[in-house]
């Protein structure tokens, strides 16, 4: 679960860096989007890199979900009889909402693909003009899309904060000093991700990006 999670984290930060190119301008953003389709050419046919990446991400997501189900099942089997009285467990909000956060993120990914990848539910839906798709998507009149996007990204932040900390422990970090460092790293990375992703829809909504 830690391994697949870290692969997904790397993709999230790479994707965020690409999204932020929208602040450079329409031409730069559209050029970047079209460049993604040409990575690997002429060795790879047009758009093959994207399909390879999508296939890898799908495997990572399925593996991550499968690992979560297996771990939850093992936890139940380890204690087949419920506690007569279970004391309140101390833990972060992120840790207590990992499952629900995962569901929200999964629903968002499905919507995001239909919206900005296939253009099925996007007002413009033109693959040749990604900048226009983004601007139309987060227009003030579509506040509900921005709200859902915000909810999903905040869920990603909580998920990431707990996930990075847990992954670092799984991969060998066990000392008290290392634990404090792991918590700080997880918090900083999750905040950077949330701010980076939300900067785009809010910039469109307030008119900073037109």
QUIJOQUI-V144067 format. One record per helix or strand of 2 or more residues. SS is the DSSP state (hx for helix, st for strand). FROM is the first residue (numbers start at 1). LEN is the number of residues. Records with the same first field share a line. If there is no record, write none. Layout:
SS=FROM-LEN  FROM-LEN
This chain:
hx=2-22  26-13  48-31  93-4  98-20  130-8  140-31  176-30
